Amino acid sequence: MTTTERHHVYVLECADGTLYTGYTTDVERRVREHDDGDGAKYTRPRTPVELVYTETFRSRSAAMRREYEIKALSRREKERLVGD
C-alpha cells in the first residue's frame, strides 16, 4: 500500500478526557492540526490531544464507514476499543 492509498480512522483523547474520532490520510499532520487549534471545532477548546487509536484502510469509503461505526459506539465501547 503506498502512502496515497492509505486512509486512516483515528481516535484522540482530549485534555478534558473526551474521545474524538476522525478520518485523515495523514495521521501525524492531523494530530498536529488538532493540537494547533486548526482541527475540528470540537477539539479546539480541548487541547492538547493525544492519539490513542488508529486503523488503516485501502479506500476512503471503507475508512469513512468505520469512522461512522466508531462514532456510533458508546463511551464504554470506545474505551474498550482503544484499550483504556
PDB file with one MODEL, atoms N, CA, C and O in Angstrom:
MODEL        1
ATOM      1  N   MET A   1       0.855  -1.180   0.000  1.00  0.00           N
ATOM      2  CA  MET A   1       0.000   0.000   0.000  1.00  0.00           C
ATOM      3  C   MET A   1       0.896   1.237   0.000  1.00  0.00           C
ATOM      4  O   MET A   1       1.739   1.377   0.886  1.00  0.00           O
ATOM      5  N   THR A   2       0.738   2.124  -0.956  1.00  0.00           N
ATOM      6  CA  THR A   2       1.516   3.354  -0.976  1.00  0.00           C
ATOM      7  C   THR A   2       0.860   4.380  -0.074  1.00  0.00           C
ATOM      8  O   THR A   2      -0.283   4.212   0.352  1.00  0.00           O
ATOM      9  N   THR A   3       1.594   5.445   0.213  1.00  0.00           N
ATOM     10  CA  THR A   3       1.081   6.492   1.094  1.00  0.00           C
ATOM     11  C   THR A   3      -0.231   7.065   0.567  1.00  0.00           C
ATOM     12  O   THR A   3      -1.134   7.362   1.348  1.00  0.00           O
ATOM     13  N   THR A   4      -0.343   7.224  -0.753  1.00  0.00           N
ATOM     14  CA  THR A   4      -1.555   7.814  -1.312  1.00  0.00           C
ATOM     15  C   THR A   4      -2.757   6.880  -1.209  1.00  0.00           C
ATOM     16  O   THR A   4      -3.895   7.319  -1.371  1.00  0.00           O
ATOM     17  N   GLU A   5      -2.517   5.599  -0.940  1.00  0.00           N
ATOM     18  CA  GLU A   5      -3.620   4.649  -0.825  1.00  0.00           C
ATOM     19  C   GLU A   5      -4.069   4.451   0.609  1.00  0.00           C
ATOM     20  O   GLU A   5      -4.979   3.660   0.857  1.00  0.00           O
ATOM     21  N   ARG A   6      -3.473   5.130   1.541  1.00  0.00           N
ATOM     22  CA  ARG A   6      -3.807   4.911   2.949  1.00  0.00           C
ATOM     23  C   ARG A   6      -4.818   5.928   3.447  1.00  0.00           C
ATOM     24  O   ARG A   6      -4.692   7.136   3.247  1.00  0.00           O
ATOM     25  N   HIS A   7      -5.812   5.384   4.096  1.00  0.00           N
ATOM     26  CA  HIS A   7      -6.859   6.197   4.702  1.00  0.00           C
ATOM     27  C   HIS A   7      -6.982   5.729   6.140  1.00  0.00           C
ATOM     28  O   HIS A   7      -7.025   4.529   6.411  1.00  0.00           O
ATOM     29  N   HIS A   8      -7.036   6.666   7.046  1.00  0.00           N
ATOM     30  CA  HIS A   8      -6.972   6.321   8.463  1.00  0.00           C
ATOM     31  C   HIS A   8      -8.186   6.852   9.222  1.00  0.00           C
ATOM     32  O   HIS A   8      -8.700   7.935   8.947  1.00  0.00           O
ATOM     33  N   VAL A   9      -8.615   6.052  10.178  1.00  0.00           N
ATOM     34  CA  VAL A   9      -9.573   6.486  11.182  1.00  0.00           C
ATOM     35  C   VAL A   9      -8.774   6.551  12.474  1.00  0.00           C
ATOM     36  O   VAL A   9      -7.994   5.649  12.777  1.00  0.00           O
ATOM     37  N   TYR A  10      -8.971   7.614  13.228  1.00  0.00           N
ATOM     38  CA  TYR A  10      -8.188   7.794  14.450  1.00  0.00           C
ATOM     39  C   TYR A  10      -9.088   8.220  15.592  1.00  0.00           C
ATOM     40  O   TYR A  10     -10.166   8.778  15.385  1.00  0.00           O
ATOM     41  N   VAL A  11      -8.623   7.947  16.805  1.00  0.00           N
ATOM     42  CA  VAL A  11      -9.325   8.394  17.998  1.00  0.00           C
ATOM     43  C   VAL A  11      -8.341   9.186  18.832  1.00  0.00           C
ATOM     44  O   VAL A  11      -7.225   8.735  19.089  1.00  0.00           O
ATOM     45  N   LEU A  12      -8.757  10.360  19.251  1.00  0.00           N
ATOM     46  CA  LEU A  12      -7.965  11.219  20.118  1.00  0.00           C
ATOM     47  C   LEU A  12      -8.590  11.271  21.493  1.00  0.00           C
ATOM     48  O   LEU A  12      -9.813  11.250  21.634  1.00  0.00           O
ATOM     49  N   GLU A  13      -7.747  11.339  22.505  1.00  0.00           N
ATOM     50  CA  GLU A  13      -8.246  11.675  23.835  1.00  0.00           C
ATOM     51  C   GLU A  13      -7.927  13.145  24.050  1.00  0.00           C
ATOM     52  O   GLU A  13      -6.771  13.561  23.969  1.00  0.00           O
ATOM     53  N   CYS A  14      -8.953  13.918  24.323  1.00  0.00           N
ATOM     54  CA  CYS A  14      -8.803  15.356  24.519  1.00  0.00           C
ATOM     55  C   CYS A  14      -8.396  15.648  25.962  1.00  0.00           C
ATOM     56  O   CYS A  14      -8.503  14.788  26.837  1.00  0.00           O
ATOM     57  N   ALA A  15      -7.934  16.863  26.193  1.00  0.00           N
ATOM     58  CA  ALA A  15      -7.469  17.261  27.522  1.00  0.00           C
ATOM     59  C   ALA A  15      -8.550  17.111  28.583  1.00  0.00           C
ATOM     60  O   ALA A  15      -8.236  16.899  29.754  1.00  0.00           O
ATOM     61  N   ASP A  16      -9.820  17.219  28.195  1.00  0.00           N
ATOM     62  CA  ASP A  16     -10.912  17.080  29.163  1.00  0.00           C
ATOM     63  C   ASP A  16     -11.359  15.625  29.341  1.00  0.00           C
ATOM     64  O   ASP A  16     -12.338  15.354  30.037  1.00  0.00           O
ATOM     65  N   GLY A  17     -10.632  14.683  28.705  1.00  0.00           N
ATOM     66  CA  GLY A  17     -10.941  13.270  28.863  1.00  0.00           C
ATOM     67  C   GLY A  17     -11.932  12.720  27.852  1.00  0.00           C
ATOM     68  O   GLY A  17     -12.191  11.517  27.841  1.00  0.00           O
ATOM     69  N   THR A  18     -12.491  13.572  27.006  1.00  0.00           N
ATOM     70  CA  THR A  18     -13.428  13.089  25.992  1.00  0.00           C
ATOM     71  C   THR A  18     -12.661  12.451  24.840  1.00  0.00           C
ATOM     72  O   THR A  18     -11.465  12.684  24.668  1.00  0.00           O
ATOM     73  N   LEU A  19     -13.366  11.648  24.061  1.00  0.00           N
ATOM     74  CA  LEU A  19     -12.766  10.981  22.912  1.00  0.00           C
ATOM     75  C   LEU A  19     -13.334  11.578  21.634  1.00  0.00           C
ATOM     76  O   LEU A  19     -14.538  11.816  21.534  1.00  0.00           O
ATOM     77  N   TYR A  20     -12.470  11.819  20.660  1.00  0.00           N
ATOM     78  CA  TYR A  20     -12.865  12.371  19.367  1.00  0.00           C
ATOM     79  C   TYR A  20     -12.411  11.406  18.279  1.00  0.00           C
ATOM     80  O   TYR A  20     -11.270  10.947  18.301  1.00  0.00           O
ATOM     81  N   THR A  21     -13.282  11.093  17.334  1.00  0.00           N
ATOM     82  CA  THR A  21     -12.973  10.190  16.227  1.00  0.00           C
ATOM     83  C   THR A  21     -12.982  10.967  14.925  1.00  0.00           C
ATOM     84  O   THR A  21     -13.875  11.779  14.684  1.00  0.00           O
ATOM     85  N   GLY A  22     -11.978  10.714  14.078  1.00  0.00           N
ATOM     86  CA  GLY A  22     -11.902  11.397  12.797  1.00  0.00           C
ATOM     87  C   GLY A  22     -11.293  10.544  11.710  1.00  0.00           C
ATOM     88  O   GLY A  22     -10.887   9.404  11.939  1.00  0.00           O
ATOM     89  N   TYR A  23     -11.237  11.119  10.517  1.00  0.00           N
ATOM     90  CA  TYR A  23     -10.680  10.472   9.326  1.00  0.00           C
ATOM     91  C   TYR A  23      -9.589  11.362   8.760  1.00  0.00           C
ATOM     92  O   TYR A  23      -9.700  12.587   8.805  1.00  0.00           O
ATOM     93  N   THR A  24      -8.533  10.753   8.225  1.00  0.00           N
ATOM     94  CA  THR A  24      -7.471  11.517   7.576  1.00  0.00           C
ATOM     95  C   THR A  24      -6.655  10.613   6.666  1.00  0.00           C
ATOM     96  O   THR A  24      -6.762   9.389   6.729  1.00  0.00           O
ATOM     97  N   THR A  25      -5.839  11.229   5.821  1.00  0.00           N
ATOM     98  CA  THR A  25      -4.863  10.482   5.038  1.00  0.00           C
ATOM     99  C   THR A  25      -3.466  10.633   5.630  1.00  0.00           C
ATOM    100  O   THR A  25      -2.526   9.979   5.179  1.00  0.00           O
ATOM    101  N   ASP A  26      -3.327  11.492   6.638  1.00  0.00           N
ATOM    102  CA  ASP A  26      -2.024  11.730   7.279  1.00  0.00           C
ATOM    103  C   ASP A  26      -2.252  11.958   8.774  1.00  0.00           C
ATOM    104  O   ASP A  26      -2.589  13.063   9.198  1.00  0.00           O
ATOM    105  N   VAL A  27      -2.067  10.918   9.553  1.00  0.00           N
ATOM    106  CA  VAL A  27      -2.387  10.972  10.983  1.00  0.00           C
ATOM    107  C   VAL A  27      -1.527  11.994  11.720  1.00  0.00           C
ATOM    108  O   VAL A  27      -2.051  12.801  12.487  1.00  0.00           O
ATOM    109  N   GLU A  28      -0.218  11.969  11.498  1.00  0.00           N
ATOM    110  CA  GLU A  28       0.672  12.897  12.219  1.00  0.00           C
ATOM    111  C   GLU A  28       0.299  14.353  11.953  1.00  0.00           C
ATOM    112  O   GLU A  28       0.220  15.159  12.881  1.00  0.00           O
ATOM    113  N   ARG A  29       0.071  14.686  10.677  1.00  0.00           N
ATOM    114  CA  ARG A  29      -0.319  16.056  10.336  1.00  0.00           C
ATOM    115  C   ARG A  29      -1.631  16.434  11.007  1.00  0.00           C
ATOM    116  O   ARG A  29      -1.775  17.534  11.540  1.00  0.00           O
ATOM    117  N   ARG A  30      -2.579  15.516  10.976  1.00  0.00           N
ATOM    118  CA  ARG A  30      -3.910  15.818  11.525  1.00  0.00           C
ATOM    119  C   ARG A  30      -3.868  16.024  13.033  1.00  0.00           C
ATOM    120  O   ARG A  30      -4.542  16.912  13.556  1.00  0.00           O
ATOM    121  N   VAL A  31      -3.086  15.216  13.735  1.00  0.00           N
ATOM    122  CA  VAL A  31      -2.956  15.400  15.182  1.00  0.00           C
ATOM    123  C   VAL A  31      -2.321  16.765  15.466  1.00  0.00           C
ATOM    124  O   VAL A  31      -2.749  17.470  16.380  1.00  0.00           O
ATOM    125  N   ARG A  32      -1.303  17.137  14.688  1.00  0.00           N
ATOM    126  CA  ARG A  32      -0.679  18.465  14.850  1.00  0.00           C
ATOM    127  C   ARG A  32      -1.703  19.571  14.638  1.00  0.00           C
ATOM    128  O   ARG A  32      -1.738  20.546  15.388  1.00  0.00           O
ATOM    129  N   GLU A  33      -2.537  19.415  13.614  1.00  0.00           N
ATOM    130  CA  GLU A  33      -3.563  20.421  13.348  1.00  0.00           C
ATOM    131  C   GLU A  33      -4.520  20.551  14.526  1.00  0.00           C
ATOM    132  O   GLU A  33      -4.881  21.660  14.918  1.00  0.00           O
ATOM    133  N   HIS A  34      -4.926  19.426  15.088  1.00  0.00           N
ATOM    134  CA  HIS A  34      -5.799  19.480  16.263  1.00  0.00           C
ATOM    135  C   HIS A  34      -5.097  20.212  17.407  1.00  0.00           C
ATOM    136  O   HIS A  34      -5.690  21.090  18.033  1.00  0.00           O
ATOM    137  N   ASP A  35      -3.856  19.863  17.680  1.00  0.00           N
ATOM    138  CA  ASP A  35      -3.116  20.496  18.781  1.00  0.00           C
ATOM    139  C   ASP A  35      -2.890  21.984  18.547  1.00  0.00           C
ATOM    140  O   ASP A  35      -2.859  22.766  19.497  1.00  0.00           O
ATOM    141  N   ASP A  36      -2.733  22.377  17.287  1.00  0.00           N
ATOM    142  CA  ASP A  36      -2.503  23.783  16.951  1.00  0.00           C
ATOM    143  C   ASP A  36      -3.796  24.599  16.918  1.00  0.00           C
ATOM    144  O   ASP A  36      -3.760  25.806  16.682  1.00  0.00           O
ATOM    145  N   GLY A  37      -4.931  23.948  17.152  1.00  0.00           N
ATOM    146  CA  GLY A  37      -6.207  24.652  17.123  1.00  0.00           C
ATOM    147  C   GLY A  37      -6.790  24.768  15.726  1.00  0.00           C
ATOM    148  O   GLY A  37      -7.767  25.489  15.523  1.00  0.00           O
ATOM    149  N   ASP A  38      -6.203  24.065  14.754  1.00  0.00           N
ATOM    150  CA  ASP A  38      -6.681  24.111  13.376  1.00  0.00           C
ATOM    151  C   ASP A  38      -7.478  22.865  13.003  1.00  0.00           C
ATOM    152  O   ASP A  38      -7.813  22.664  11.836  1.00  0.00           O
ATOM    153  N   GLY A  39      -7.780  22.034  13.988  1.00  0.00           N
ATOM    154  CA  GLY A  39      -8.528  20.802  13.733  1.00  0.00           C
ATOM    155  C   GLY A  39     -10.017  21.059  13.816  1.00  0.00           C
ATOM    156  O   GLY A  39     -10.489  22.161  13.538  1.00  0.00           O
ATOM    157  N   ALA A  40     -10.737  20.050  14.194  1.00  0.00           N
ATOM    158  CA  ALA A  40     -12.186  20.138  14.292  1.00  0.00           C
ATOM    159  C   ALA A  40     -12.619  21.149  15.349  1.00  0.00           C
ATOM    160  O   ALA A  40     -11.922  21.367  16.340  1.00  0.00           O
ATOM    161  N   LYS A  41     -13.763  21.752  15.127  1.00  0.00           N
ATOM    162  CA  LYS A  41     -14.315  22.710  16.081  1.00  0.00           C
ATOM    163  C   LYS A  41     -14.412  22.095  17.482  1.00  0.00           C
ATOM    164  O   LYS A  41     -14.190  22.773  18.485  1.00  0.00           O
ATOM    165  N   TYR A  42     -14.748  20.800  17.535  1.00  0.00           N
ATOM    166  CA  TYR A  42     -14.893  20.116  18.828  1.00  0.00           C
ATOM    167  C   TYR A  42     -13.594  20.108  19.623  1.00  0.00           C
ATOM    168  O   TYR A  42     -13.610  20.308  20.837  1.00  0.00           O
ATOM    169  N   THR A  43     -12.468  19.880  18.950  1.00  0.00           N
ATOM    170  CA  THR A  43     -11.200  19.730  19.676  1.00  0.00           C
ATOM    171  C   THR A  43     -10.516  21.055  20.004  1.00  0.00           C
ATOM    172  O   THR A  43      -9.652  21.084  20.880  1.00  0.00           O
ATOM    173  N   ARG A  44     -10.865  22.134  19.345  1.00  0.00           N
ATOM    174  CA  ARG A  44     -10.163  23.414  19.547  1.00  0.00           C
ATOM    175  C   ARG A  44     -10.059  23.835  21.010  1.00  0.00           C
ATOM    176  O   ARG A  44      -8.968  24.198  21.451  1.00  0.00           O
ATOM    177  N   PRO A  45     -11.143  23.803  21.778  1.00  0.00           N
ATOM    178  CA  PRO A  45     -11.012  24.206  23.190  1.00  0.00           C
ATOM    179  C   PRO A  45     -10.555  23.056  24.104  1.00  0.00           C
ATOM    180  O   PRO A  45     -10.496  23.220  25.322  1.00  0.00           O
ATOM    181  N   ARG A  46     -10.238  21.911  23.525  1.00  0.00           N
ATOM    182  CA  ARG A  46      -9.926  20.722  24.333  1.00  0.00           C
ATOM    183  C   ARG A  46      -8.494  20.231  24.129  1.00  0.00           C
ATOM    184  O   ARG A  46      -8.213  19.052  24.341  1.00  0.00           O
ATOM    185  N   THR A  47      -7.600  21.105  23.726  1.00  0.00           N
ATOM    186  CA  THR A  47      -6.201  20.720  23.533  1.00  0.00           C
ATOM    187  C   THR A  47      -5.458  20.766  24.858  1.00  0.00           C
ATOM    188  O   THR A  47      -5.872  21.478  25.773  1.00  0.00           O
ATOM    189  N   PRO A  48      -4.372  20.020  24.974  1.00  0.00           N
ATOM    190  CA  PRO A  48      -3.778  19.174  23.942  1.00  0.00           C
ATOM    191  C   PRO A  48      -4.545  17.870  23.797  1.00  0.00           C
ATOM    192  O   PRO A  48      -5.279  17.443  24.688  1.00  0.00           O
ATOM    193  N   VAL A  49      -4.343  17.252  22.629  1.00  0.00           N
ATOM    194  CA  VAL A  49      -4.965  15.959  22.358  1.00  0.00           C
ATOM    195  C   VAL A  49      -3.883  14.895  22.296  1.00  0.00           C
ATOM    196  O   VAL A  49      -2.712  15.187  22.052  1.00  0.00           O
ATOM    197  N   GLU A  50      -4.299  13.656  22.521  1.00  0.00           N
ATOM    198  CA  GLU A  50      -3.366  12.532  22.435  1.00  0.00           C
ATOM    199  C   GLU A  50      -3.964  11.468  21.535  1.00  0.00           C
ATOM    200  O   GLU A  50      -5.114  11.067  21.711  1.00  0.00           O
ATOM    201  N   LEU A  51      -3.184  11.016  20.576  1.00  0.00           N
ATOM    202  CA  LEU A  51      -3.624   9.944  19.691  1.00  0.00           C
ATOM    203  C   LEU A  51      -3.639   8.647  20.478  1.00  0.00           C
ATOM    204  O   LEU A  51      -2.617   8.243  21.031  1.00  0.00           O
ATOM    205  N   VAL A  52      -4.809   7.982  20.534  1.00  0.00           N
ATOM    206  CA  VAL A  52      -4.919   6.752  21.317  1.00  0.00           C
ATOM    207  C   VAL A  52      -5.272   5.532  20.473  1.00  0.00           C
ATOM    208  O   VAL A  52      -5.230   4.407  20.972  1.00  0.00           O
ATOM    209  N   TYR A  53      -5.628   5.740  19.176  1.00  0.00           N
ATOM    210  CA  TYR A  53      -6.037   4.600  18.364  1.00  0.00           C
ATOM    211  C   TYR A  53      -6.054   4.985  16.896  1.00  0.00           C
ATOM    212  O   TYR A  53      -6.438   6.100  16.543  1.00  0.00           O
ATOM    213  N   THR A  54      -5.632   4.050  16.031  1.00  0.00           N
ATOM    214  CA  THR A  54      -5.755   4.240  14.580  1.00  0.00           C
ATOM    215  C   THR A  54      -6.095   2.912  13.910  1.00  0.00           C
ATOM    216  O   THR A  54      -5.765   1.837  14.412  1.00  0.00           O
ATOM    217  N   GLU A  55      -6.754   3.014  12.778  1.00  0.00           N
ATOM    218  CA  GLU A  55      -6.989   1.888  11.870  1.00  0.00           C
ATOM    219  C   GLU A  55      -6.686   2.405  10.470  1.00  0.00           C
ATOM    220  O   GLU A  55      -6.939   3.570  10.166  1.00  0.00           O
ATOM    221  N   THR A  56      -6.145   1.538   9.617  1.00  0.00           N
ATOM    222  CA  THR A  56      -5.777   1.931   8.258  1.00  0.00           C
ATOM    223  C   THR A  56      -6.583   1.123   7.245  1.00  0.00           C
ATOM    224  O   THR A  56      -6.823  -0.071   7.424  1.00  0.00           O
ATOM    225  N   PHE A  57      -6.993   1.806   6.177  1.00  0.00           N
ATOM    226  CA  PHE A  57      -7.827   1.199   5.137  1.00  0.00           C
ATOM    227  C   PHE A  57      -7.274   1.538   3.762  1.00  0.00           C
ATOM    228  O   PHE A  57      -6.557   2.524   3.594  1.00  0.00           O
ATOM    229  N   ARG A  58      -7.616   0.710   2.782  1.00  0.00           N
ATOM    230  CA  ARG A  58      -7.189   0.941   1.400  1.00  0.00           C
ATOM    231  C   ARG A  58      -8.069   1.962   0.689  1.00  0.00           C
ATOM    232  O   ARG A  58      -7.623   2.613  -0.256  1.00  0.00           O
ATOM    233  N   SER A  59      -9.300   2.105   1.129  1.00  0.00           N
ATOM    234  CA  SER A  59     -10.202   3.037   0.441  1.00  0.00           C
ATOM    235  C   SER A  59     -10.780   4.061   1.416  1.00  0.00           C
ATOM    236  O   SER A  59     -10.947   3.810   2.610  1.00  0.00           O
ATOM    237  N   ARG A  60     -11.074   5.214   0.851  1.00  0.00           N
ATOM    238  CA  ARG A  60     -11.685   6.276   1.644  1.00  0.00           C
ATOM    239  C   ARG A  60     -13.055   5.830   2.144  1.00  0.00           C
ATOM    240  O   ARG A  60     -13.416   6.082   3.294  1.00  0.00           O
ATOM    241  N   SER A  61     -13.806   5.175   1.286  1.00  0.00           N
ATOM    242  CA  SER A  61     -15.158   4.773   1.673  1.00  0.00           C
ATOM    243  C   SER A  61     -15.137   3.789   2.839  1.00  0.00           C
ATOM    244  O   SER A  61     -15.979   3.882   3.732  1.00  0.00           O
ATOM    245  N   ALA A  62     -14.196   2.851   2.847  1.00  0.00           N
ATOM    246  CA  ALA A  62     -14.098   1.896   3.961  1.00  0.00           C
ATOM    247  C   ALA A  62     -13.742   2.624   5.251  1.00  0.00           C
ATOM    248  O   ALA A  62     -14.293   2.326   6.311  1.00  0.00           O
ATOM    249  N   ALA A  63     -12.828   3.570   5.158  1.00  0.00           N
ATOM    250  CA  ALA A  63     -12.432   4.335   6.343  1.00  0.00           C
ATOM    251  C   ALA A  63     -13.594   5.174   6.862  1.00  0.00           C
ATOM    252  O   ALA A  63     -13.812   5.258   8.070  1.00  0.00           O
ATOM    253  N   MET A  64     -14.329   5.787   5.961  1.00  0.00           N
ATOM    254  CA  MET A  64     -15.455   6.616   6.374  1.00  0.00           C
ATOM    255  C   MET A  64     -16.559   5.772   7.024  1.00  0.00           C
ATOM    256  O   MET A  64     -17.188   6.208   7.989  1.00  0.00           O
ATOM    257  N   ARG A  65     -16.792   4.574   6.498  1.00  0.00           N
ATOM    258  CA  ARG A  65     -17.770   3.673   7.124  1.00  0.00           C
ATOM    259  C   ARG A  65     -17.340   3.330   8.547  1.00  0.00           C
ATOM    260  O   ARG A  65     -18.150   3.337   9.473  1.00  0.00           O
ATOM    261  N   ARG A  66     -16.052   3.030   8.702  1.00  0.00           N
ATOM    262  CA  ARG A  66     -15.549   2.665  10.036  1.00  0.00           C
ATOM    263  C   ARG A  66     -15.611   3.858  10.982  1.00  0.00           C
ATOM    264  O   ARG A  66     -15.938   3.694  12.157  1.00  0.00           O
ATOM    265  N   GLU A  67     -15.303   5.050  10.491  1.00  0.00           N
ATOM    266  CA  GLU A  67     -15.408   6.251  11.326  1.00  0.00           C
ATOM    267  C   GLU A  67     -16.840   6.384  11.851  1.00  0.00           C
ATOM    268  O   GLU A  67     -17.045   6.657  13.034  1.00  0.00           O
ATOM    269  N   TYR A  68     -17.816   6.194  10.983  1.00  0.00           N
ATOM    270  CA  TYR A  68     -19.216   6.272  11.372  1.00  0.00           C
ATOM    271  C   TYR A  68     -19.544   5.225  12.433  1.00  0.00           C
ATOM    272  O   TYR A  68     -20.230   5.515  13.413  1.00  0.00           O
ATOM    273  N   GLU A  69     -19.043   3.996  12.228  1.00  0.00           N
ATOM    274  CA  GLU A  69     -19.285   2.927  13.203  1.00  0.00           C
ATOM    275  C   GLU A  69     -18.713   3.281  14.573  1.00  0.00           C
ATOM    276  O   GLU A  69     -19.375   3.096  15.593  1.00  0.00           O
ATOM    277  N   ILE A  70     -17.490   3.789  14.593  1.00  0.00           N
ATOM    278  CA  ILE A  70     -16.857   4.133  15.869  1.00  0.00           C
ATOM    279  C   ILE A  70     -17.612   5.275  16.543  1.00  0.00           C
ATOM    280  O   ILE A  70     -17.836   5.241  17.753  1.00  0.00           O
ATOM    281  N   LYS A  71     -17.999   6.270  15.779  1.00  0.00           N
ATOM    282  CA  LYS A  71     -18.735   7.400  16.360  1.00  0.00           C
ATOM    283  C   LYS A  71     -20.059   6.956  16.979  1.00  0.00           C
ATOM    284  O   LYS A  71     -20.556   7.591  17.909  1.00  0.00           O
ATOM    285  N   ALA A  72     -20.630   5.867  16.464  1.00  0.00           N
ATOM    286  CA  ALA A  72     -21.911   5.367  16.987  1.00  0.00           C
ATOM    287  C   ALA A  72     -21.742   4.542  18.268  1.00  0.00           C
ATOM    288  O   ALA A  72     -22.730   4.227  18.932  1.00  0.00           O
ATOM    289  N   LEU A  73     -20.508   4.194  18.617  1.00  0.00           N
ATOM    290  CA  LEU A  73     -20.275   3.404  19.826  1.00  0.00           C
ATOM    291  C   LEU A  73     -20.517   4.227  21.081  1.00  0.00           C
ATOM    292  O   LEU A  73     -20.399   5.452  21.061  1.00  0.00           O
ATOM    293  N   SER A  74     -20.851   3.558  22.159  1.00  0.00           N
ATOM    294  CA  SER A  74     -20.973   4.232  23.455  1.00  0.00           C
ATOM    295  C   SER A  74     -19.571   4.567  23.973  1.00  0.00           C
ATOM    296  O   SER A  74     -18.575   4.050  23.468  1.00  0.00           O
ATOM    297  N   ARG A  75     -19.507   5.414  24.958  1.00  0.00           N
ATOM    298  CA  ARG A  75     -18.218   5.753  25.573  1.00  0.00           C
ATOM    299  C   ARG A  75     -17.499   4.482  26.052  1.00  0.00           C
ATOM    300  O   ARG A  75     -16.305   4.312  25.808  1.00  0.00           O
ATOM    301  N   ARG A  76     -18.213   3.617  26.717  1.00  0.00           N
ATOM    302  CA  ARG A  76     -17.629   2.372  27.233  1.00  0.00           C
ATOM    303  C   ARG A  76     -17.075   1.504  26.100  1.00  0.00           C
ATOM    304  O   ARG A  76     -15.987   0.941  26.220  1.00  0.00           O
ATOM    305  N   GLU A  77     -17.825   1.398  25.005  1.00  0.00           N
ATOM    306  CA  GLU A  77     -17.368   0.605  23.863  1.00  0.00           C
ATOM    307  C   GLU A  77     -16.116   1.226  23.234  1.00  0.00           C
ATOM    308  O   GLU A  77     -15.200   0.511  22.830  1.00  0.00           O
ATOM    309  N   LYS A  78     -16.083   2.551  23.155  1.00  0.00           N
ATOM    310  CA  LYS A  78     -14.890   3.229  22.622  1.00  0.00           C
ATOM    311  C   LYS A  78     -13.688   2.998  23.529  1.00  0.00           C
ATOM    312  O   LYS A  78     -12.577   2.793  23.040  1.00  0.00           O
ATOM    313  N   GLU A  79     -13.894   3.027  24.828  1.00  0.00           N
ATOM    314  CA  GLU A  79     -12.792   2.786  25.753  1.00  0.00           C
ATOM    315  C   GLU A  79     -12.240   1.378  25.577  1.00  0.00           C
ATOM    316  O   GLU A  79     -11.027   1.173  25.619  1.00  0.00           O
ATOM    317  N   ARG A  80     -13.128   0.408  25.379  1.00  0.00           N
ATOM    318  CA  ARG A  80     -12.676  -0.971  25.129  1.00  0.00           C
ATOM    319  C   ARG A  80     -11.876  -1.035  23.830  1.00  0.00           C
ATOM    320  O   ARG A  80     -10.847  -1.707  23.765  1.00  0.00           O
ATOM    321  N   LEU A  81     -12.348  -0.337  22.799  1.00  0.00           N
ATOM    322  CA  LEU A  81     -11.684  -0.327  21.507  1.00  0.00           C
ATOM    323  C   LEU A  81     -10.252   0.233  21.617  1.00  0.00           C
ATOM    324  O   LEU A  81      -9.314  -0.335  21.059  1.00  0.00           O
ATOM    325  N   VAL A  82     -10.103   1.327  22.328  1.00  0.00           N
ATOM    326  CA  VAL A  82      -8.775   1.965  22.413  1.00  0.00           C
ATOM    327  C   VAL A  82      -7.904   1.364  23.512  1.00  0.00           C
ATOM    328  O   VAL A  82      -6.731   1.709  23.650  1.00  0.00           O
ATOM    329  N   GLY A  83      -8.494   0.465  24.288  1.00  0.00           N
ATOM    330  CA  GLY A  83      -7.689  -0.221  25.291  1.00  0.00           C
ATOM    331  C   GLY A  83      -7.568   0.478  26.620  1.00  0.00           C
ATOM    332  O   GLY A  83      -6.624   0.218  27.367  1.00  0.00           O
ATOM    333  N   ASP A  84      -8.502   1.361  26.938  1.00  0.00           N
ATOM    334  CA  ASP A  84      -8.476   2.032  28.262  1.00  0.00           C
ATOM    335  C   ASP A  84      -8.999   1.106  29.338  1.00  0.00           C
ATOM    336  O   ASP A  84      -9.054   1.486  30.507  1.00  0.00           O
TER     337      ASP A  84
ENDMDL
END
